[in-house]
């Protein structure tokens, strides 16, 4: 689930980046087993656009497979 109703700008951005190949050959910056994997800079070093923070109290990161953007 991408929760477009809560974070539509982020969902649209993530889907567009994925469809455009942004994450292809993207390095992982930090991997901590059982906690977090961080990445997001593509092969040519360009970073994604910046967006305002979105917080929703019902969006709890309490299980594997939860995706966040920072």
Biopython code that builds the backbone (N, CA, C, O; Angstrom):
import numpy as np
from Bio.PDB.StructureBuilder import StructureBuilder

atoms = [
    (1, "UNK", "N", (0.846, -1.176, 0.000)),
    (1, "UNK", "CA", (0.000, 0.000, 0.000)),
    (1, "UNK", "C", (0.891, 1.239, 0.000)),
    (1, "UNK", "O", (1.870, 1.303, 0.743)),
    (2, "UNK", "N", (0.554, 2.213, -0.826)),
    (2, "UNK", "CA", (1.348, 3.435, -0.901)),
    (2, "UNK", "C", (0.680, 4.628, -0.227)),
    (2, "UNK", "O", (1.299, 5.688, -0.136)),
    (3, "UNK", "N", (-0.524, 4.505, 0.238)),
    (3, "UNK", "CA", (-1.217, 5.551, 1.000)),
    (3, "UNK", "C", (-1.236, 6.895, 0.274)),
    (3, "UNK", "O", (-0.833, 7.922, 0.820)),
    (4, "UNK", "N", (-1.707, 6.861, -0.949)),
    (4, "UNK", "CA", (-1.815, 8.072, -1.755)),
    (4, "UNK", "C", (-2.716, 9.116, -1.101)),
    (4, "UNK", "O", (-2.526, 10.313, -1.315)),
    (5, "UNK", "N", (-3.691, 8.679, -0.310)),
    (5, "UNK", "CA", (-4.606, 9.618, 0.345)),
    (5, "UNK", "C", (-3.924, 10.424, 1.451)),
    (5, "UNK", "O", (-4.409, 11.495, 1.817)),
    (6, "UNK", "N", (-2.806, 9.928, 1.988)),
    (6, "UNK", "CA", (-2.102, 10.617, 3.069)),
    (6, "UNK", "C", (-0.883, 11.377, 2.563)),
    (6, "UNK", "O", (-0.601, 12.484, 3.021)),
    (7, "UNK", "N", (-0.170, 10.789, 1.629)),
    (7, "UNK", "CA", (1.101, 11.376, 1.170)),
    (7, "UNK", "C", (1.181, 11.361, -0.352)),
    (7, "UNK", "O", (2.110, 10.790, -0.924)),
    (8, "UNK", "N", (0.217, 11.982, -1.000)),
    (8, "UNK", "CA", (0.110, 11.897, -2.456)),
    (8, "UNK", "C", (1.337, 12.421, -3.192)),
    (8, "UNK", "O", (1.733, 11.841, -4.203)),
    (9, "UNK", "N", (1.945, 13.493, -2.716)),
    (9, "UNK", "CA", (3.127, 14.049, -3.382)),
    (9, "UNK", "C", (4.275, 13.043, -3.325)),
    (9, "UNK", "O", (4.986, 12.851, -4.312)),
    (10, "UNK", "N", (4.453, 12.405, -2.176)),
    (10, "UNK", "CA", (5.527, 11.423, -2.016)),
    (10, "UNK", "C", (5.268, 10.163, -2.828)),
    (10, "UNK", "O", (6.185, 9.618, -3.443)),
    (11, "UNK", "N", (4.041, 9.705, -2.831)),
    (11, "UNK", "CA", (3.691, 8.516, -3.608)),
    (11, "UNK", "C", (3.934, 8.773, -5.087)),
    (11, "UNK", "O", (4.554, 7.953, -5.765)),
    (12, "UNK", "N", (3.454, 9.896, -5.591)),
    (12, "UNK", "CA", (3.648, 10.225, -7.002)),
    (12, "UNK", "C", (5.135, 10.324, -7.334)),
    (12, "UNK", "O", (5.575, 9.817, -8.366)),
    (13, "UNK", "N", (5.904, 10.969, -6.473)),
    (13, "UNK", "CA", (7.339, 11.117, -6.698)),
    (13, "UNK", "C", (8.034, 9.752, -6.713)),
    (13, "UNK", "O", (8.833, 9.477, -7.608)),
    (14, "UNK", "N", (7.735, 8.899, -5.734)),
    (14, "UNK", "CA", (8.360, 7.582, -5.661)),
    (14, "UNK", "C", (8.032, 6.748, -6.896)),
    (14, "UNK", "O", (8.923, 6.139, -7.487)),
    (15, "UNK", "N", (6.777, 6.719, -7.284)),
    (15, "UNK", "CA", (6.364, 5.937, -8.448)),
    (15, "UNK", "C", (7.042, 6.460, -9.712)),
    (15, "UNK", "O", (7.532, 5.675, -10.524)),
    (16, "UNK", "N", (7.073, 7.777, -9.882)),
    (16, "UNK", "CA", (7.728, 8.351, -11.063)),
    (16, "UNK", "C", (9.219, 8.032, -11.085)),
    (16, "UNK", "O", (9.758, 7.669, -12.131)),
    (17, "UNK", "N", (9.891, 8.166, -9.940)),
    (17, "UNK", "CA", (11.321, 7.849, -9.878)),
    (17, "UNK", "C", (11.569, 6.382, -10.218)),
    (17, "UNK", "O", (12.479, 6.061, -10.983)),
    (18, "UNK", "N", (10.765, 5.505, -9.652)),
    (18, "UNK", "CA", (10.928, 4.073, -9.928)),
    (18, "UNK", "C", (10.687, 3.775, -11.405)),
    (18, "UNK", "O", (11.459, 3.043, -12.024)),
    (19, "UNK", "N", (9.633, 4.331, -11.964)),
    (19, "UNK", "CA", (9.321, 4.095, -13.376)),
    (19, "UNK", "C", (10.355, 4.694, -14.317)),
    (19, "UNK", "O", (10.573, 4.175, -15.412)),
    (20, "UNK", "N", (10.991, 5.778, -13.900)),
    (20, "UNK", "CA", (12.008, 6.437, -14.732)),
    (20, "UNK", "C", (13.399, 5.834, -14.559)),
    (20, "UNK", "O", (14.346, 6.288, -15.201)),
    (21, "UNK", "N", (13.543, 4.821, -13.704)),
    (21, "UNK", "CA", (14.826, 4.159, -13.517)),
    (21, "UNK", "C", (15.766, 4.846, -12.545)),
    (21, "UNK", "O", (16.955, 4.528, -12.513)),
    (22, "UNK", "N", (15.260, 5.782, -11.753)),
    (22, "UNK", "CA", (16.104, 6.519, -10.813)),
    (22, "UNK", "C", (16.860, 5.592, -9.866)),
    (22, "UNK", "O", (18.021, 5.850, -9.547)),
    (23, "UNK", "N", (16.222, 4.525, -9.419)),
    (23, "UNK", "CA", (16.832, 3.641, -8.426)),
    (23, "UNK", "C", (17.723, 2.559, -9.040)),
    (23, "UNK", "O", (18.386, 1.821, -8.312)),
    (24, "UNK", "N", (17.745, 2.457, -10.370)),
    (24, "UNK", "CA", (18.604, 1.489, -11.038)),
    (24, "UNK", "C", (20.066, 1.821, -10.760)),
    (24, "UNK", "O", (20.507, 2.947, -10.993)),
    (25, "UNK", "N", (20.804, 0.854, -10.268)),
    (25, "UNK", "CA", (22.226, 1.020, -9.913)),
    (25, "UNK", "C", (22.450, 2.050, -8.812)),
    (25, "UNK", "O", (23.548, 2.592, -8.685)),
    (26, "UNK", "N", (21.431, 2.321, -8.026)),
    (26, "UNK", "CA", (21.549, 3.264, -6.916)),
    (26, "UNK", "C", (22.263, 2.585, -5.752)),
    (26, "UNK", "O", (21.875, 1.489, -5.347)),
    (27, "UNK", "N", (23.306, 3.222, -5.205)),
    (27, "UNK", "CA", (24.023, 2.592, -4.091)),
    (27, "UNK", "C", (23.241, 2.693, -2.781)),
    (27, "UNK", "O", (22.440, 3.608, -2.590)),
    (28, "UNK", "N", (23.486, 1.742, -1.891)),
    (28, "UNK", "CA", (22.960, 1.811, -0.537)),
    (28, "UNK", "C", (23.971, 2.573, 0.303)),
    (28, "UNK", "O", (25.165, 2.278, 0.255)),
    (29, "UNK", "N", (23.506, 3.544, 1.066)),
    (29, "UNK", "CA", (24.393, 4.361, 1.888)),
    (29, "UNK", "C", (24.610, 3.765, 3.269)),
    (29, "UNK", "O", (25.684, 3.895, 3.856)),
    (30, "UNK", "N", (23.585, 3.117, 3.774)),
    (30, "UNK", "CA", (23.678, 2.544, 5.118)),
    (30, "UNK", "C", (22.745, 1.350, 5.200)),
    (30, "UNK", "O", (21.582, 1.434, 4.805)),
    (31, "UNK", "N", (23.253, 0.242, 5.714)),
    (31, "UNK", "CA", (22.456, -0.965, 5.917)),
    (31, "UNK", "C", (22.702, -1.450, 7.340)),
    (31, "UNK", "O", (23.827, -1.793, 7.704)),
    (32, "UNK", "N", (21.639, -1.474, 8.141)),
    (32, "UNK", "CA", (21.724, -1.976, 9.509)),
    (32, "UNK", "C", (20.708, -3.112, 9.620)),
    (32, "UNK", "O", (19.499, -2.883, 9.586)),
    (33, "UNK", "N", (21.212, -4.335, 9.752)),
    (33, "UNK", "CA", (20.360, -5.513, 9.764)),
    (33, "UNK", "C", (19.247, -5.391, 10.799)),
    (33, "UNK", "O", (19.491, -5.035, 11.952)),
    (34, "UNK", "N", (18.028, -5.689, 10.374)),
    (34, "UNK", "CA", (16.882, -5.657, 11.258)),
    (34, "UNK", "C", (16.376, -4.271, 11.583)),
    (34, "UNK", "O", (15.469, -4.118, 12.401)),
    (35, "UNK", "N", (16.960, -3.232, 10.941)),
    (35, "UNK", "CA", (16.555, -1.869, 11.276)),
    (35, "UNK", "C", (16.264, -1.018, 10.047)),
    (35, "UNK", "O", (15.124, -0.595, 9.852)),
    (36, "UNK", "N", (17.274, -0.758, 9.212)),
    (36, "UNK", "CA", (17.070, 0.216, 8.148)),
    (36, "UNK", "C", (18.018, -0.035, 6.979)),
    (36, "UNK", "O", (19.136, -0.517, 7.159)),
    (37, "UNK", "N", (17.555, 0.298, 5.791)),
    (37, "UNK", "CA", (18.394, 0.380, 4.600)),
    (37, "UNK", "C", (18.155, 1.767, 4.031)),
    (37, "UNK", "O", (17.011, 2.159, 3.803)),
    (38, "UNK", "N", (19.224, 2.508, 3.801)),
    (38, "UNK", "CA", (19.090, 3.860, 3.256)),
    (38, "UNK", "C", (19.833, 3.967, 1.936)),
    (38, "UNK", "O", (20.954, 3.478, 1.793)),
    (39, "UNK", "N", (19.198, 4.605, 0.986)),
    (39, "UNK", "CA", (19.792, 4.831, -0.327)),
    (39, "UNK", "C", (19.023, 5.928, -1.027)),
    (39, "UNK", "O", (18.214, 6.618, -0.407)),
    (40, "UNK", "N", (19.267, 6.092, -2.309)),
    (40, "UNK", "CA", (18.456, 7.027, -3.058)),
    (40, "UNK", "C", (19.189, 7.953, -3.990)),
    (40, "UNK", "O", (18.547, 8.739, -4.687)),
    (41, "UNK", "N", (20.512, 7.899, -4.037)),
    (41, "UNK", "CA", (21.228, 8.693, -5.025)),
    (41, "UNK", "C", (21.455, 7.796, -6.225)),
    (41, "UNK", "O", (21.991, 6.696, -6.089)),
    (42, "UNK", "N", (21.051, 8.256, -7.397)),
    (42, "UNK", "CA", (21.201, 7.393, -8.561)),
    (42, "UNK", "C", (22.633, 7.398, -9.072)),
    (42, "UNK", "O", (23.491, 8.082, -8.516)),
    (43, "UNK", "N", (22.889, 6.652, -10.110)),
    (43, "UNK", "CA", (24.247, 6.416, -10.601)),
    (43, "UNK", "C", (24.970, 7.684, -11.032)),
    (43, "UNK", "O", (26.197, 7.743, -10.955)),
    (44, "UNK", "N", (24.236, 8.707, -11.488)),
    (44, "UNK", "CA", (24.923, 9.924, -11.939)),
    (44, "UNK", "C", (25.048, 10.971, -10.834)),
    (44, "UNK", "O", (25.477, 12.094, -11.098)),
    (45, "UNK", "N", (24.678, 10.618, -9.594)),
    (45, "UNK", "CA", (24.889, 11.504, -8.454)),
    (45, "UNK", "C", (23.809, 12.539, -8.226)),
    (45, "UNK", "O", (23.902, 13.316, -7.277)),
    (46, "UNK", "N", (22.786, 12.574, -9.065)),
    (46, "UNK", "CA", (21.700, 13.536, -8.873)),
    (46, "UNK", "C", (20.813, 13.079, -7.721)),
    (46, "UNK", "O", (20.562, 11.886, -7.550)),
    (47, "UNK", "N", (20.348, 14.034, -6.943)),
    (47, "UNK", "CA", (19.447, 13.715, -5.847)),
    (47, "UNK", "C", (18.014, 14.030, -6.257)),
    (47, "UNK", "O", (17.768, 14.820, -7.168)),
    (48, "UNK", "N", (17.084, 13.401, -5.570)),
    (48, "UNK", "CA", (15.668, 13.645, -5.823)),
    (48, "UNK", "C", (15.275, 15.036, -5.331)),
    (48, "UNK", "O", (15.978, 15.654, -4.532)),
    (49, "UNK", "N", (14.145, 15.505, -5.824)),
    (49, "UNK", "CA", (13.621, 16.794, -5.379)),
    (49, "UNK", "C", (13.326, 16.752, -3.886)),
    (49, "UNK", "O", (13.148, 15.681, -3.305)),
    (50, "UNK", "N", (13.275, 17.932, -3.272)),
    (50, "UNK", "CA", (12.940, 18.028, -1.855)),
    (50, "UNK", "C", (11.476, 18.423, -1.708)),
    (50, "UNK", "O", (10.949, 19.204, -2.500)),
    (51, "UNK", "N", (10.826, 17.874, -0.685)),
    (51, "UNK", "CA", (9.420, 18.137, -0.421)),
    (51, "UNK", "C", (9.240, 18.465, 1.053)),
    (51, "UNK", "O", (10.084, 18.130, 1.885)),
    (52, "UNK", "N", (8.131, 19.124, 1.366)),
    (52, "UNK", "CA", (7.795, 19.399, 2.760)),
    (52, "UNK", "C", (7.543, 18.084, 3.491)),
    (52, "UNK", "O", (7.112, 17.102, 2.886)),
    (53, "UNK", "N", (7.814, 18.071, 4.792)),
    (53, "UNK", "CA", (7.564, 16.890, 5.609)),
    (53, "UNK", "C", (6.075, 16.594, 5.678)),
    (53, "UNK", "O", (5.245, 17.503, 5.654)),
    (54, "UNK", "N", (5.751, 15.315, 5.763)),
    (54, "UNK", "CA", (4.373, 14.870, 5.954)),
    (54, "UNK", "C", (4.370, 13.955, 7.172)),
    (54, "UNK", "O", (5.122, 12.982, 7.230)),
    (55, "UNK", "N", (3.528, 14.270, 8.135)),
    (55, "UNK", "CA", (3.397, 13.431, 9.321)),
    (55, "UNK", "C", (1.938, 13.052, 9.479)),
    (55, "UNK", "O", (1.051, 13.897, 9.357)),
    (56, "UNK", "N", (1.692, 11.793, 9.749)),
    (56, "UNK", "CA", (0.341, 11.321, 10.025)),
    (56, "UNK", "C", (0.432, 10.332, 11.187)),
    (56, "UNK", "O", (1.178, 9.356, 11.101)),
    (57, "UNK", "N", (-0.310, 10.564, 12.271)),
    (57, "UNK", "CA", (-0.182, 9.727, 13.471)),
    (57, "UNK", "C", (-0.530, 8.258, 13.250)),
    (57, "UNK", "O", (-0.114, 7.410, 14.039)),
    (58, "UNK", "N", (-1.276, 7.936, 12.204)),
    (58, "UNK", "CA", (-1.636, 6.543, 11.949)),
    (58, "UNK", "C", (-0.588, 5.791, 11.138)),
    (58, "UNK", "O", (-0.702, 4.579, 10.952)),
    (59, "UNK", "N", (0.411, 6.481, 10.663)),
    (59, "UNK", "CA", (1.467, 5.846, 9.868)),
    (59, "UNK", "C", (2.596, 5.431, 10.807)),
    (59, "UNK", "O", (3.499, 6.216, 11.095)),
    (60, "UNK", "N", (2.532, 4.215, 11.267)),
    (60, "UNK", "CA", (3.481, 3.703, 12.249)),
    (60, "UNK", "C", (4.462, 2.760, 11.550)),
    (60, "UNK", "O", (4.060, 1.886, 10.782)),
    (61, "UNK", "N", (5.726, 2.947, 11.822)),
    (61, "UNK", "CA", (6.772, 2.108, 11.234)),
    (61, "UNK", "C", (7.118, 1.000, 12.222)),
    (61, "UNK", "O", (8.061, 1.111, 13.005)),
    (62, "UNK", "N", (6.328, -0.070, 12.162)),
    (62, "UNK", "CA", (6.471, -1.114, 13.173)),
    (62, "UNK", "C", (6.627, -2.519, 12.606)),
    (62, "UNK", "O", (6.471, -3.503, 13.329)),
    (63, "UNK", "N", (6.938, -2.617, 11.305)),
    (63, "UNK", "CA", (7.111, -3.943, 10.723)),
    (63, "UNK", "C", (7.989, -3.861, 9.482)),
    (63, "UNK", "O", (8.223, -2.782, 8.938)),
    (64, "UNK", "N", (8.463, -5.005, 9.053)),
    (64, "UNK", "CA", (9.316, -5.068, 7.865)),
    (64, "UNK", "C", (8.546, -4.606, 6.629)),
    (64, "UNK", "O", (7.338, -4.813, 6.521)),
    (65, "UNK", "N", (9.262, -3.983, 5.708)),
    (65, "UNK", "CA", (8.675, -3.579, 4.443)),
    (65, "UNK", "C", (8.093, -2.183, 4.428)),
    (65, "UNK", "O", (7.512, -1.780, 3.420)),
    (66, "UNK", "N", (8.225, -1.437, 5.493)),
    (66, "UNK", "CA", (7.717, -0.069, 5.555)),
    (66, "UNK", "C", (8.705, 0.847, 4.844)),
    (66, "UNK", "O", (9.908, 0.789, 5.099)),
    (67, "UNK", "N", (8.198, 1.684, 3.959)),
    (67, "UNK", "CA", (9.036, 2.592, 3.179)),
    (67, "UNK", "C", (8.792, 4.023, 3.614)),
    (67, "UNK", "O", (7.647, 4.450, 3.760)),
    (68, "UNK", "N", (9.867, 4.758, 3.820)),
    (68, "UNK", "CA", (9.777, 6.184, 4.147)),
    (68, "UNK", "C", (10.717, 6.944, 3.243)),
    (68, "UNK", "O", (11.687, 6.394, 2.721)),
    (69, "UNK", "N", (10.421, 8.204, 3.067)),
    (69, "UNK", "CA", (11.315, 9.078, 2.313)),
    (69, "UNK", "C", (11.793, 10.162, 3.258)),
    (69, "UNK", "O", (11.029, 10.667, 4.080)),
    (70, "UNK", "N", (13.048, 10.510, 3.136)),
    (70, "UNK", "CA", (13.611, 11.548, 3.998)),
    (70, "UNK", "C", (14.508, 12.456, 3.188)),
    (70, "UNK", "O", (15.082, 13.400, 3.731)),
]
sb = StructureBuilder()
sb.init_structure("model")
sb.init_model(0)
sb.init_chain("A")
sb.init_seg("    ")
for serial, (resi, resn, name, xyz) in enumerate(atoms, 1):
    if name == "N":
        sb.init_residue(resn, " ", resi, " ")
    sb.init_atom(name, np.array(xyz, "f"), 0.0, 1.0, " ", f" {name:<3s}", serial, name[0])
structure = sb.get_structure()
